[in-house]
Amino acid sequence: MSTRERIVDAAEQAIREFGISGATTKRIARAAGCSEALLYKHFDGKEALFLAVLLERMPALAPALARLRLAAGQGDLAADLTRFVLAALEFYTRAATIASGMLADPSLLARFRHMLATTNTGPHMPILSLAEILAAERRAGRTDPGLDPGAAASLLMGACYHRANLSYFVDPPDKDEDWAAGVVAAVLRR
Amino acid sequence: MSTRERIVDAAEQAIREFGISGATTKRIARAAGCSEALLYKHFDGKEALFLAVLLERMPALAPALARLRLAAGQGDLAADLTRFVLAALEFYTRAATIASGMLADPSLLARFRHMLATTNTGPHMPILSLAEILAAERRAGRTDPGLDPGAAASLLMGACYHRANLSYFVDPPDKDEDWAAGVVAAVLRR
């Protein structure tokens, strides 16, 4: 395993054990068996390292979006969207500790925000991707012609993100599968 | 101003300056001009104190829900819901630092989760309240008869919560007012 991989693994483990604020580069470097200087050779800072954990170690949204895009124009749209909603819920649930830890740490957040702005990316991208897919489905006549793809994507991704966060505070009253089918049906109105 | 009020003010200020992890009871007690022992007489722990800040010092969801309930059955439902969505967005934006700080701190989260379970409350309650209001509007014939009040409430509250959190990482591409009107229209389909 490369040094970089060992560092990402150690960071994931440290976040799980100690939370973002306790996952220091000192602790991560020691667990990865390297110096802090070497860690900083691979990652500009904690924000870049934590982003790597998010994108490389969590069940990612990108594959779920790719599956949805591949299935566009065929099959059962409601069933495909429900599967996607469950994948997004799982991703946001796993990502919640890192995302919240970044948001709650003013200086880490400022650096992360700057990094996102310079790379022209961010956590809003999945909404845009889902909106594109829904627009294609509408053009193919597979949704209500009155569907607003941007609003529908904002609602669906938001509902997943919110439920993922809520589940840390309270047990949801309903099963994930039933909930997912319900929000998809409400957006598609079919 | 009572000691309790001074403590809640000091806690709000400390969270804003230092984040949840830096808002220690020692620091808060000193700023409030009281001992830590007196602070603990008023609040069982940080989790109870931070909940008081959330409920007593932030523009709360409860008044916005009450306004919506009062307006039920009359006036322009889409306009009223859009106003409510903007109020929820503002609340979640202000509450994000505290909510994220709790979620990112494993031991604080465990105590907060326990406190919520014993008081039978939690951050999911606004979804249930909004669902009740939407069910009443549907009974009054003011929505599509096919509207699913629970799913619609989950989608709307989720979209607000998500956008509030996203705004800490990236600037939204659209205006809050336009976005709010769009998600409400997508849920009501009118």
Interface residues (C-beta under 8 A of the other chain):
Chain A: G19 I20 S21 A96 T97 A99 S100 G101 M102 L103 A104 D105 P106 L109 F112 R113 L116 A117 G122 P123 H124 D144 G146 L147 D148 G150 A151 A152 S154 L155 L156 M157 G158 A159 C160 Y161 H162 R163 N165 L166 Y168 F169 V170 P172 P173 W179 G182 V183 A185 A186 V187 R189
Chain B: G19 I20 S21 A96 T97 A99 S100 G101 M102 L103 A104 D105 P106 L109 F112 R113 L116 A117 G122 P123 H124 D144 G146 L147 D148 G150 A151 A152 S154 L155 L156 M157 G158 A159 C160 Y161 H162 R163 N165 L166 Y168 F169 V170 P172 P173 W179 G182 V183 A185 A186 V187 R189
